[in-house]
Amino acid sequence: MKKLLPAVAAGSLLSLSLMPQKAKADDNFNYVVDRFADIEVLRYKVPDFETLSLNQKLMIYYLGEAAQIGRDIIWDQNCRFNLPVRNLLEAVYTNYKGDKSSKDWKAFEQYMKQVWFGNGIHHHYSTDKFTPGFSQEFLAEQVAALPQGALNLSDYPSVKALTDELFPVIFDPTLLAKRVSQDGSKDVIASSANNLYAPGITQKEVEDYYSKIKDPNDPTPVSYGLNAKIVRDKDGNIKEDVYHLTGLYGEPIAQIIYYLEKAKDYCDNDAQKAYINSLIDYYITGDLKKFDEYSILWAEDTKSDVDFVNGFIESYGDPLGMTASWESYVNFKNKKSSARTETISGNAQWFEDHSPVDPRFRKPNVKGVSAKVITAAMLGGDAFPSTAIGINLPNANWIRAAHGSKSVTLENITEAYALASVGNGFNEEFVIDKPTTKLLDDYLYITDMLHTDLHECLGHASGRLLPGVDPDALKEHGSTLEEARADLFALYYLADPKLLELGILDNPDAYKAEYYKYMLNGLLTQLNRIEPGKDIEEAHMRNRQLIANWILQHGKEDKVVELVKKGGKTYVKINDYRKMRDLIGRLLAEVQRIKSEGDYAAGNKLVNDYGVKVDQKLHSEVLKRFSKLNIPPYRGFVNPVYTLVYDKDGNVTDVAISYDENYVDQMLRLSRDYSTLAK
């Protein structure tokens, strides 16, 4: 599971022994790389990379290569037309000789950048298909003007056959309109454009298929469907096409294995070497039991400074929450900042025992919750260009219960977001008064980081399913409710005196900064990410509105939280923070019950009653207010570039890091040097 950055950007300040220092600007480092449509592309620094040993640098280098070589997998998973569309667009982009000040070219350039950022033709967050601002005639003219050999026609008999298929994909708004459909009133598979299911397969067929092969009495079930595309055999029957070395995505997997083998030579210890070997075995076979073996070994290795995630991990891209998208994170431990997460994880049992949920749903013995703050060194697949700010893995409930989990907070990513937001005018426009602004300036950076720590370290690791409950019982709402559960757990404990006792916070009112930001974001400011007239569909956004809206409605009689008008503008006003915490506890208890019992009906009602519908009048106001600020709703990153340094005898003596590459050059280089499926 992962935590994404919400659509709000406010101040940061206080310095505490166990908490991060205020984000410090570097006047010589330009965080902002590019800006287009609703996107801002940033750089992130990799502090202390130069202080690592040569072995650690080399391990990061080869893991970084493995992270980049899997890029085509996520493109193909997102939509079966993504790779040929990318080839077509890049051929036009790199060969264009016309007027680059023309309206059509500028619109084409923006569309190209959007497609790169979305790893395909759909928006990375809303999953709506991009609408090109240029004409079909313009693109046809550019394709006709391409030099011979510029287009990859390996899958097409002619240029006409290619354009006949791809032009409707690009220009018809009704075709493949939504990458991930979460509308439970429809067949969510048939209405989703992703490439995790072959065309024509229905939701009922998939649910029936897995219901027959799942054993409800298995205490250690594999993550069914995690690494497979559902297809039909020659007789029309449903089957899995598994991702592995000699199966689907075999070519990129072979190269990932190659770089994992290279990285293995520079492991910190034998435990790390063991889990890399196990991951390679899983990639070779596609056997999900081997994935569980790898996950256990990975979760139990808490001593390695260099670490990584590489594989089919998170299932947000699947409307049923089963098949995982390919992703990779390469990182190393931030030892100084890890003190706070180690303190939190060391007290995991106390937090579990004092949770407001029914004791039947608590873990009697919390196993191996480890947490650390990391410095991201390379992002790949579904974690690039847009990335999470916190991760907790493995996702399998029984592995968490028996072997523990590993939680990480990506501090240098969070810091890059913070520094790029300085002075953007957000607080002045949306925060209700100066005392609340002061509260945010003093404590939001601290409590926001701590919310991520608690969300990942304890929230996702808390609670348990009752015996026999299917982990996939909540279907299309599984991701939303899991994120809500983790957010609620973190919010509840942010206000607990235990954090002061542990020395993690020094002010009993500090939590109010995160409470205010959370309600502001869930009720108002995240609407900046929604197109007029549309509902909320992304799981993290549904989660945040669900929580904020539920608290607003259930606290209405006591006016715990209100939406008030000042000068014709709507603001969030919190009148009673302690009662708000009580409401958070009540909702946490209910969401945990729904998860533990697999109560789909109650989960479906909760999500649809509170997390989906948008007040269109309020939405219009929020969009108008944001338009004056010119703050992009979404951000992502370019990666640093790592280069091996050799001496005169050909020996590697160092790994150099560079931050100079711009967005366009990086995307074109990745397509040129790391294409394994699109040639």
Salt bridges, closest charged atoms under 4 A:
ASP26 OD2 - LYS45 NZ 2.86
ASP34 OD2 - LYS113 NZ 2.93
ASP38 OD2 - HIS123 NE2 2.95
GLU40 OE1 - ARG635 NE 2.92
ASP72 OD1 - ARG86 NH2 2.94
ASP128 OD1 - LYS178 NZ 2.70
ASP128 OD2 - LYS534 NZ 2.96
ASP164 OD2 - LYS160 NZ 2.70
GLU205 OE1 - ARG232 NH2 2.93
ASP208 OD2 - LYS204 NZ 2.69
ASP235 OD2 - LYS234 NZ 3.68
GLU251 OE2 - LYS679 NZ 2.17
GLU261 OE1 - LYS264 NZ 2.93
GLU300 OE2 - HIS403 ND1 3.12
ASP305 OD2 - LYS335 NZ 3.32
ASP307 OD2 - LYS372 NZ 3.31
ASP307 OD2 - LYS406 NZ 2.95
GLU342 OE2 - LYS333 NZ 2.89
ASP358 OD2 - ARG360 NE 3.37
ASP382 OD2 - LYS2 NZ 3.86
GLU411 OE1 - ARG340 NH1 3.33
GLU429 OE2 - LYS569 NZ 3.05
GLU429 OE2 - ARG625 NE 2.84
GLU429 OE1 - LYS628 NZ 3.66
ASP442 OD2 - LYS438 NZ 2.49
ASP448 OD1 - LYS517 NZ 2.84
ASP453 OD2 - ARG340 NE 2.44
GLU456 OE2 - HIS455 NE2 3.73
ASP470 OD2 - LYS214 NZ 3.21
ASP472 OD2 - LYS214 NZ 2.63
GLU476 OE2 - HIS477 NE2 3.44
GLU482 OE2 - HIS460 ND1 2.61
GLU482 OE2 - ARG485 NH2 2.99
GLU482 OE1 - LYS595 NZ 2.74
GLU483 OE1 - HIS455 NE2 3.16
GLU483 OE2 - HIS460 NE2 3.57
GLU483 OE1 - HIS540 NE2 3.70
ASP487 OD1 - HIS451 NE2 3.64
ASP487 OD1 - HIS455 ND1 2.74
ASP496 OD2 - ARG581 NH2 2.94
GLU501 OE2 - LYS498 NZ 3.14
ASP509 OD1 - LYS512 NZ 3.24
GLU514 OE2 - HIS451 ND1 3.98
GLU514 OE2 - LYS517 NZ 3.13
GLU531 OE1 - LYS534 NZ 3.68
ASP535 OD2 - LYS613 NZ 2.98
GLU537 OE2 - LYS178 NZ 3.53
GLU538 OE2 - HIS540 ND1 2.81
ASP558 OD2 - LYS579 NZ 3.83
GLU590 OE2 - ARG593 NH2 2.98
GLU597 OE2 - ARG360 NH2 3.63
GLU597 OE1 - ARG593 NH1 2.61
ASP599 OD2 - ARG593 NH2 3.03
ASP609 OD2 - LYS605 NZ 2.79
GLU621 OE1 - LYS565 NZ 3.27
GLU621 OE2 - ARG625 NH1 2.70
ASP649 OD2 - LYS648 NZ 3.75
ASP654 OD1 - LYS57 NZ 2.91
GLU661 OE2 - ARG669 NE 2.78
ASP673 OD1 - ARG672 NE 3.17
